[in-house]
Amino acid sequence: MVMDKKIVCPSCGAEFETDKVKCPFCGTIYYKAAEAEYMDKLEDVKEDLAELKDSAQTETKGQFKKVWKWLITVLVIFAAIGAAVLINEEKSKKKYEEKERQEYLWRSKNYPVWDELYDKGDYEQLITLYTQAAQEGHNMYNFSHNGFCDCLRQIKNAEDAIGEYESTGYGYSLEEVMYRELYLYELDYRNDISEEEYKYLDELRKPYLDDFNSRFGMSDEELEGFLKQLKDGRYIMYSDCRDYIEKKGIK
């Protein structure tokens, strides 16, 4: 049988086992055992700290993986959006280029015909083709006689509005007649027609301006209020025409 080692307390002379930190009789500390116990506890603390560090690293790695996955997901989404935008822009660019190519071919085919009609003075056929092209959505701003054709179309619109309103009493409203006749004054503010074209158009619009003055009886001040919109490059409003007609009680 192995007997535990004994030590004699230097204070009271009692015997006790060497693994005791202090004398059980007088409480005197046995420093060797106390030191051993301290070292054991220190070792336990070191082991706990090591486990905590490993746990923290494992948790940190887990959180890092989650953050990394989230970042990758976000980057993938942004990359997909960016790719979609680039593809859409490329499609839009190609669509625009194709439209411009078609317009170029259309102009190359039609403008020479229009120029020939203009030179021959066949304005009736010219304005028919010009109006049809406008209704189809073609851009004619770069046509050499666009200003002349546009004014000619306005005169034709006024003629149609007056003729249908007076013959049927419906189809074209009175405010639309007023609206279309007012736009005949735009001829005075255009800079895209020649002097010769102006004289021709001015003579052509006179009957409709006379109709306007007799039908609506505007004072110079009232007329100036509408024309200011044309001078400023703005549109005349149908609602303004309607309000004027109602205010004056014109039938």
C-alpha positions in Angstrom: 0.0 0.0 0.0 1.5 3.4 -1.0 1.2 5.9 1.8 0.7 9.6 1.0 3.6 11.8 1.9 3.3 13.8 5.1 4.7 17.1 6.1 5.0 18.7 9.5 3.5 22.1 9.8 6.3 24.5 10.8 3.8 26.6 12.8 1.8 24.0 14.9 3.8 20.8 14.4 0.8 18.9 13.0 1.2 16.5 10.1 -0.8 16.7 6.9 -0.6 15.4 3.3 1.8 17.3 0.9 -1.0 17.9 -1.6 -2.7 20.2 0.9 -2.3 23.9 0.2 -2.4 24.8 3.9 -2.3 23.2 7.3 -5.8 22.0 8.2 -5.2 22.7 11.8 -3.7 26.2 11.9 -4.1 27.4 8.3 -0.4 27.9 7.6 0.1 28.0 3.8 2.2 25.2 2.3 3.8 27.1 -0.5 5.0 24.2 -2.5 1.5 22.7 -2.8 0.1 26.2 -3.3 2.5 26.7 -6.2 1.6 23.4 -7.7 -2.1 24.2 -7.5 -1.5 27.6 -9.0 0.4 26.1 -11.9 -2.4 23.5 -12.5 -5.0 26.3 -12.6 -2.8 28.4 -14.9 -2.5 25.5 -17.2 -6.3 25.1 -17.2 -6.7 28.8 -18.0 -4.3 28.4 -20.9 -6.3 25.5 -22.2 -9.5 27.4 -21.9 -8.0 30.4 -23.7 -6.8 28.1 -26.5 -10.3 26.6 -26.8 -11.8 30.1 -26.8 -9.4 31.2 -29.5 -10.2 28.2 -31.7 -13.9 28.8 -31.2 -13.5 32.5 -32.0 -11.5 31.7 -35.1 -14.1 29.1 -36.2 -16.9 31.6 -35.6 -15.0 34.3 -37.4 -14.4 32.1 -40.3 -18.0 31.2 -40.5 -19.1 34.9 -40.5 -16.4 35.7 -43.0 -17.7 32.9 -45.3 -21.3 34.3 -44.9 -20.0 37.9 -45.7 -18.0 36.6 -48.7 -21.0 34.7 -50.0 -23.1 37.8 -49.7 -20.5 39.9 -51.5 -20.2 37.4 -54.3 -24.0 37.3 -54.6 -24.2 41.1 -54.8 -21.3 41.2 -57.3 -23.1 38.6 -59.5 -26.3 40.6 -59.4 -24.5 43.9 -60.3 -22.6 42.1 -63.0 -25.9 40.7 -64.4 -27.5 44.1 -64.3 -24.5 45.7 -65.9 -24.5 43.1 -68.6 -28.2 43.6 -69.2 -27.7 47.4 -69.5 -24.8 46.9 -71.9 -26.8 44.5 -74.0 -29.8 46.8 -74.0 -27.6 49.8 -75.0 -26.1 47.7 -77.7 -29.5 46.7 -79.0 -30.7 50.3 -78.8 -27.6 51.5 -80.6 -28.1 48.9 -83.3 -31.8 49.8 -83.6 -31.0 53.5 -83.9 -28.3 52.8 -86.5 -30.7 50.6 -88.4 -33.4 53.3 -88.2 -30.9 55.9 -89.4 -29.9 53.6 -92.3 -33.5 53.1 -93.3 -34.1 56.9 -93.1 -31.1 57.5 -95.2 -32.3 55.1 -97.9 -35.8 56.6 -97.7 -34.4 60.2 -98.1 -32.1 59.1 -100.9 -35.2 57.7 -102.7 -37.7 60.4 -102.0 -35.9 63.8 -101.7 -34.9 63.9 -105.4 -38.5 63.3 -106.3 -39.6 66.1 -104.0 -37.0 68.5 -105.3 -38.2 67.8 -108.9 -41.8 68.5 -107.9 -40.7 71.8 -106.2 -38.7 72.9 -109.2 -41.7 72.1 -111.5 -44.0 74.1 -109.2 -46.2 71.0 -108.6 -46.8 72.0 -105.0 -50.1 70.0 -104.7 -48.4 66.7 -105.3 -45.4 67.8 -103.2 -47.5 68.6 -100.1 -49.5 65.3 -100.6 -46.2 63.3 -100.4 -44.9 65.5 -97.6 -48.0 65.1 -95.5 -48.0 61.4 -96.0 -44.3 61.2 -94.9 -45.1 63.2 -91.8 -48.0 60.8 -90.9 -45.6 57.8 -91.3 -43.2 59.4 -88.8 -40.3 60.4 -91.1 -38.1 63.3 -90.1 -37.9 65.9 -92.9 -36.1 68.7 -91.1 -33.1 68.2 -93.4 -35.1 68.5 -96.6 -33.9 71.6 -98.4 -37.5 73.0 -98.7 -38.9 71.7 -95.4 -39.9 75.2 -94.2 -41.8 75.9 -97.4 -43.6 72.5 -97.2 -44.4 72.9 -93.5 -46.0 76.3 -94.1 -47.9 75.0 -97.2 -49.2 72.1 -95.1 -50.5 74.6 -92.4 -52.4 76.5 -95.1 -53.9 73.2 -96.4 -54.9 72.3 -92.8 -56.6 75.6 -92.3 -58.4 75.1 -95.6 -59.6 71.6 -94.7 -60.7 72.7 -91.2 -62.8 75.6 -92.5 -64.3 73.6 -95.4 -65.4 70.7 -93.2 -66.6 72.8 -90.3 -68.8 74.9 -92.6 -70.1 72.1 -94.7 -70.9 69.6 -91.8 -70.8 71.6 -88.6 -68.9 68.8 -87.0 -65.7 66.9 -87.5 -63.6 70.0 -87.0 -64.5 72.1 -84.0 -64.6 75.9 -84.0 -61.6 76.0 -81.7 -59.6 73.8 -84.1 -60.5 76.2 -87.0 -59.2 79.1 -84.8 -56.1 77.0 -83.8 -55.2 76.2 -87.4 -55.7 79.8 -88.7 -53.6 81.2 -85.9 -50.7 79.0 -87.0 -50.7 80.8 -90.3 -49.1 83.7 -88.6 -46.0 81.5 -87.9 -44.9 82.3 -91.5 -43.8 85.8 -90.2 -41.4 84.3 -87.7 -39.7 81.6 -89.7 -36.1 81.8 -90.9 -36.0 78.7 -93.1 -37.8 80.0 -96.2 -36.6 82.2 -99.0 -38.1 85.7 -99.8 -39.7 84.3 -102.9 -41.3 81.4 -100.9 -42.6 83.9 -98.3 -44.3 86.0 -101.0 -46.0 83.0 -102.5 -47.1 81.6 -99.1 -48.2 85.1 -97.9 -50.5 85.5 -100.9 -51.8 82.0 -100.4 -52.7 82.4 -96.7 -54.5 85.8 -97.1 -58.1 84.4 -97.6 -57.7 82.4 -94.4 -56.4 85.3 -92.3 -59.3 87.4 -93.6 -61.6 84.6 -92.4 -59.9 84.5 -89.1 -60.2 88.3 -88.5 -63.9 88.3 -89.5 -64.8 85.1 -87.6 -63.0 85.7 -84.3 -62.7 89.6 -84.2 -59.6 89.7 -82.1 -58.1 93.0 -81.0 -54.4 93.7 -81.6 -53.7 93.1 -77.9 -55.6 89.8 -77.9 -53.9 88.6 -81.1 -50.5 89.5 -79.7 -51.1 87.3 -76.7 -51.4 84.3 -78.9 -48.6 85.3 -81.3 -46.2 85.7 -78.4 -46.3 81.9 -78.0 -45.2 81.5 -81.6 -42.5 84.1 -81.2 -41.2 82.3 -78.1 -41.1 79.0 -79.9 -44.0 77.6 -77.9 -47.2 75.8 -79.0 -50.6 77.5 -79.1 -52.9 75.6 -76.8 -56.3 74.3 -77.9 -57.6 75.2 -74.4 -56.7 78.8 -74.9 -58.7 78.9 -78.2 -61.7 77.2 -76.5 -61.6 79.7 -73.6 -61.4 82.7 -76.0 -64.4 81.4 -78.0 -66.5 80.8 -74.9 -65.5 84.1 -73.5 -66.6 85.9 -76.6 -69.7 83.7 -77.1 -68.7 83.0 -80.7 -70.9 80.4 -82.5 
